[in-house]
Amino acid sequence: MTRRMLPNRRACYTTTLRWYNTDYAVSISLFDDDAPAEVFITGAKAGSDVQAVSRDAAIVIRLALQFGCPLSVMHHAVTREEDGATTPIIGLLVEEMDREHGRVVEATKLRIDEGAEV
């Protein structure tokens, strides 16, 4: 298995994720082909267990993406409640990345098609 190297400069966007009444800033950067490359999450109290777990979840997702694991595989692999909802922070991160990434790529394509600067 080969790790896909990140370009030195890459597109990045930030969104907000709400988990257990706390807002988290989620930044997602992209490979040159617009595929998600890495994720960072901040918002939990510094030094808390939640901060450590959310930061480690983002690291695991980054490594999985860089070694070629698609978001859809991660999305289906995470723990879910009986109603299908994801509750662990890693599941919510993957879900949010999947949802937001589609929106950002489509918006970028629309701007390019309309001749706008990106």
Buried (B, 14 or more C-beta within 10 A) or exposed (E): EEEEEBEEEEBEBEBEBEBEEEEBEBBBBBBEEEBBBBBBBBBBEEEEEBBEBBBEBBBBBBEBBBEEBEBEEBBEEBEEEEEEEBEBBBBBBBBBBBEBBEEBBEEBEEEEEEEEEE
